[in-house]
């Protein structure tokens, strides 16, 4: 049985053993593992059940001195992380403002000359089509197109500014999110012309404590529009995935009501993932769950192996689960810990 067929059975809430999985890591971790194993042959044993392709399209206007302007007009300073120097909307008004048509940029997008590891490839539109055609019989293929409505909103207005606007300028916020929704529906329609299995929406709604703007404001401004995006994907018969970092526990029932099929990331440092499975495991599929803030960088190999087994055993019970780390294995993870994670994941147990 191919990884694709095994995962589809699991996502149909059939218990599948060993539990389907994905493994992802950054370049520096990959190089450390190459040295640890004495070559690259170890990678041939990994059979990711999901191929997640980033369709790279957002243009940047380079301004010099590390500054660039994004498609909406916000000016950014490059760095780790980049930060806004001047938002596109300095006042809470869309009068005289329009969002450029994304579609020409999307359809004409090219694969960057420097790409990420092939586990999470960043490709232009037509290269994404070819990659899907080559992989779709073996793995579940999903597409990612960029930032979601919430993140695009604060990137256009400024982080703190938008939060104030949600309380003091609700009419403006509704206008802004409606404009973004129209553009995002267009880009989803264009991506659904590709033979993918689903779309993953990327929007970080949570921090370590809970929903960043609180559940009520999220329900008021984001949920109704998210439902329309999800519905557009379902209309084509595809799956809806949602990535969100942080603690989104309080809005999981809302995400289900919006039509979400698969919730991805599942940071155990931020929310009780086993409780999520207990409460919502019959209505929602999960992907992720192994901690990258504490366990992978600071735990022992034995602790990592134990948690991998528990996640695959308990989260995989009854299906509806794809095991993975909540974020990529980063450079701060000791190579022995990374190896323990990979070896336990590839074992024949749960």
N, C-alpha and C positions, 0 to 999 in steps of 0.2 A: 504494500500500500504506500502511495507517495505521501510525502509530508502534507501536501495540499488536501488529499482525501482524509487523512487522519485528523487534520485540524477542522475540516468541515464537519466531521462526525462529532468532534468535541464541541464545536459551536452550535451543533444541533442538540446539545445537552445530553450527549451519549458519553459515558465514561470511556476514556481512551488511555491505555497504558502501553508504554511509558507516556507520560504527559507531554503533549506538544510543547515546543520551546522556540525561542529565538535567543541568540547571543550577539551582543554588539559591544564594540570597544573602539577607542580612539587610536590614532596612528601610533602614538608613543607606546601605548600598551601592547599593540600588535608587535612592534619591534622588540619590546622586552620579552614577549612570549616566544618570538622567533629565536632569540638568543637562549632562552631557558630550555627550549626543546631542540635546539641545534638545527633549526631550519624551518621551513614553512609547511611541512607535511601534516602537522597537527590540524591545520585549517581544513584539510580535505575531509576530516571526520565530522565537521559541523554541517548539519542539514537544517538550516533555518526553515521553519514552517511558514513564515511570512516574509515577503520581500516588500519593503517600504521604500518607495521611490519619491524623492523630492523633485518636483518639477520646478526647475530654477528659472524664474522669469523676471523678478523685480529689478528694474533698472536703477542704477545709481549714477548721479552726476558728480564726478570728482571735482572738488573745488580747490584742493591744495591744502597744505598744512594739516593733513589728516582729516579734513572736513569733507563731507559729501551731502548731497541733497537726495532724499528719497522720492518716490513717484508722487507722493502727496504734497511735497514741498517742504517737509520738515528738514532742517539742517542738523547733522549729527557730527560728533567728534568720534573718530575711530578709537578703539581701545578695548580693554578687557574689564568690564563690558563697554560697548559704545554707549554714548549718552546724548540726549537731545540738547543742542545749543539754542535752537530757535524753532518752535513748533510751527507747523503750517498754519494753524488757526490760533493766532495770539489772543483773540477775543472769542467769547462764546456765541458766534454767529456764523452761518453759512451763506450769508448774503454775498452774492457775487463769486462764490466759490463753487467749483465743480471738481469731481473726482475723475481723473483721466480714464479713458477706456482701457482696461487691462488686457483685453483679448488680443490685440495685435502684438503686444509684448509676449504674451503667452505662446501664441501659435508660432512666432518667429524666434522663440528662445533657443539658445544653443547650449550645449553641454560645456560647463566651465573647463578651461584648460587644466586647472588644478582641481581634481575631484576628491570627494571623501572616499573612505573605504567602501568597497563594493557592497558591503552589507547594508549600507544606507546611501545608495548612489544619488547624486545630484545631477540630473540630466535635463537637457532641453526637451521640448515637446515631442519631436519626431524620434529622437533617440529613446525617449521613454516608451513610445509605441513599440519600437523594435525590441527593447528589453522585455516588455510585457509579453510580446509574442513568443520570445525565446523561453520565458520562465513560467508561463501561466499553467502549463500542464503539471508542473512539479510543485509549485508553491502558490500560496494565496498572495495575490499582488494588490497592494493598496497604494494610493497616490496621496501625496501631501503637497499643498501649494503655497504655504506661507502662513502668515499670522491671521488669527481669527478676528471677529468683529470687535471684541473687547480690547484686544491688544492694539489693533489698528486705530481704534478710537483714541486711546491715550497717546499713541505715537503721533497722532495728528494734533492733539490739543495740549499734550504735556501730562505727565503722570498725575501730579497733585491737582492740576487744573481740572482735569476731567472728573476727579472724585468730588471736587467742590461743585462742579456743574451738575452732577447727578442729583444733588440736593437743591441747588439754587437755580439751575437753568434746565429744568426737565424738558421743556419744549425744544430747546436747541439739541439736547441729547437725542431725543426721538428723531429729529430731523437728520442728525449726523448718522445715527445707526441705520436709518432707513436708506440713506444714500449708500452706505457701505454694503447693506444687504443686497441692494440691486446689483452692485458690481460683483459681489461674491457669488450670487446666484448665476451670473453670467460665466464666471470662471469655473464653477462646478459643472455647468452644462458642457463647457468645452472639454473638461477633463473626462466627463462621462462618455465622450465620443471615443475615448481610448478603451481597449478591452480589459479594464481592470476589474477587480472583485469588490472594490470599495474605496471610499474616501476617508482619510483621517484628518479631522479638523484639529488645529493646534491653537490652543488658547489657554493660557495659564490663569485660571480663576481663583486659585487658592495660594495662600502662603502657609507657613507652618502651623498657624493657629486656626485657620478657617477660610471661608470665602472672603476675598480681599475687600470687596465692597459690601459684604453682608448678603445673606440669602435674599432679603426682600428687594433690594435694589437690583440684584442679579435677575430675579424673577420678573421684575418690572421692565427692565430694559433689554436683557439678553435673551431670556428664555423664549419669548414669542417669535423672535427672529431666528433663533437656533432651530426651532421647530420647522420653519420654512426651508432652511438649508437641509435638514435631515430628510424632510419629505421629498425634496427634489432628488436626493440620492435614492431613496426607497422607490420612487416612481420608476426608476430605471432597473429595479430589481437587484441593487447592490447593497452592500453592508455599510453601516455608518460606524466609524471609529471616532473617539474623542480623546485627544491627549490633553491632560491638564496636570501640571505639577501641583504640589501642595495638598492641603486638606479640603476636599470638596464633599466630605461626608454629608453635610446638611442639605446638599442639592442633588444627591444621587437619585432620590425619587423623582425629582423634577426632570433630570436628564432622561430617565426612563420614560416619563410621560411625554417628553419631546420626541422620543423615538430612537434613543441611542441603543445600538447593538453591543458595542464593545468599548469599555473604559480602559484607557491605557495610562500607564505610569505606576499608579498605586504605590506611593511612597510610604513605607511602613513607619518612618520617623514622623510622619505628619498625620496619619489617620489609621484607625484599626482595620486593617485589610481583612482579617479573618472574620470580623464581625460583619463587614460588607458582604462577604460570601454567604454568611449565615442568613442575613436579612434579605438580600437581593439576588442571591445566586440562581434563583429560578427564572428571573426576569432579565438579567443582565450578564453579559460575558465579561471576563476580566483578562487583562494582559499586563504582566509586570510583577512587581511585588518584592523583589529582593533588594534590600536597602543598599544604597550607594553612598549615603552620608556617613554612616557609622560602621555597619557590618563589614562591607567589602574593604574599606581602607583601614579599619582599626580592629576588626575581629581576627580570630585565628582561623587557619585552614579547617580545623575540625568544626568550629562554630559555623563556618560557611557551609560546609558539607551537610551539617545537621539541618540548617535552615532551608537549604535547597530541597532536601528530602521532605521536610514538613510542608513546604509550599506545594510541591508537586502532589503530595499525598492528600492534603486537606483542601487546598484550593482546586485541585483537579478532580475531587470527588464529585461524581454526577456530571462531569463534563463542564463546558462553559468556561474553560480556562486555557490560556497559553502562558507558560512560564517564561519569565525573563527578569533581568535586573530592571529596576525602575528607571534608571538612566544608563548611559553607556559606562563601561568599565573605563575609568579615567586614569591618568598618569599617577595619581596619588595612591593607587591600589598596589600594594606589594605584589611582585610577580608570583610568589607562592600562593597568595590569596586568589589571584586571577586564575591560576592553574587549577586550584581546588574547585572553584566555581565551574570552570569549563569541564573538568574531568567528571565531576559529580553530575552535571547536566547531561553529559554524554553516556553516563552509565546506564545499565539496563534496568535499574530500579524504577521507583516512581518518578 
